[in-house]
Amino acid sequence: MRDFFISYRKVDLKPDEIVDTIVVPPTTKHEFVECYKQARRREDDISIVNACFKACIEPSENGNEWQLKNINMVFGGVAPTT
């Protein structure tokens, strides 16, 4: 994915190529995913900004608390001007 998106509305795809499959792996135990989109109107397909968070938690050594094992945060549509 990092190499596929080059810049705004530009991807590393030749004119005769198509994307035929996108695989999104399922979450594992104690892994949570939340995505958000902010647009001018609910029906608007172009978002002002969007974000997605994936967090994995695990029980602490004493078993009484939970701790954050890993977190991934992705933001889109963020630019220095509007």
Buried (B, 14 or more C-beta within 10 A) or exposed (E): EEEEEEEEEEEEEEEEEEEEEEEEEEEEEEBEEEEEBEBEEEEEEEBEBBBBBBBBBEEEEEEEEEEEEEEEEEEEBEEEEE
